[in-house]
Amino acid sequence: STERNLYEPFQAAIISGYVKDNRIKRFISEITASQGRRSTGGKWTRPDFTLIAVRTYSFTPGKSLEVITFEVKPDLSTALEGVFEALAHSVFAHRSYLAVDTSEFEEKEEVPDERIVQEFGRLGVGYITFTKPADYNTYEIVTSAKLNNPDPYEVDNFITTQMSTDKQEELRDWLR
């Protein structure tokens, strides 16, 4: 399948599975891959899918914002470039993931992705594989994304330039 066809089922799976597994209660999410002519600031500045969580903790005052980005690839042959795309997102994202459709490999077959897994550990980028984009039960978080501390200016700039106006409003409401 093409990358574009994965976006909607991927978004549905992340909202139903990842959000729950990571105890995220308040969030906005958007397919940020294709926004027509909107200026993006360069080739690797726009993730395919973005999830922004607003979290509160018992002993940390205030609300914290967590920008989580996902680069989605339809197969392993395109995955290595995805590593660098996901890494580029760490300028403005608190966590960055590459998610790869590995359905080309049979269930029992070993996915030949050692090089990718190795790079992820080194770079702090998260790596997710899946075989059915809409079914979160087929998702495996091979490597968890390391929590980054991006410059708040870059975070703000990303939200302003990449998220739709209504999502920005929704986010403002969560942060009030």
C-alpha positions, 0 to 999 in steps of 0.5 A: 500500500502507499504511504498516503493510504496508511495515514487514516487507519494509522491515526485511528490505531494510535488514538485507540491504542497508543493513547490508552497505553500511555495514559493520555487523556487530553490530546489533539491529533492531526494528519500533518503530512499533506497540507497543500501549499502551506509553508513548512520550512523544509523537507523534513519539518513536517511529520506524517501524523502528530499527537499533542498531549496535555498532561498533568502530574500530581507533583509537577505544577501546571500542565505540560505539553508533549508533542509526539510525531510519527513518520509512517513508511509503507515498507522497510525499503523506505524506512532508513530515510524515515529514521532521519526524518523522525530524527529531524522532528526532535527539534520541535517534538518531545518524542519522535517515532518511525512507524513501518508497515512490515506486513511484507514479512510473514508472521514467523519471518524475521524482519531484517531491520537490525540496522534501523533498530541500532540507529534508533537506540543511538538516536533516541527515536522510537521505532514501531512496526505494524502489519495491519495499519488499523489494528493496534494489536498488530503494533509493536513498539520495538524501541521507545522514543526518548523524551526530548526537551525541545526549545519552547520557541520551536514547539510553538512555531511547529504548532502554529505552522503545522496544526490547523487553526481549529486544533490550535484552538482546542489545544488552547482550551486544554491549556487554560 
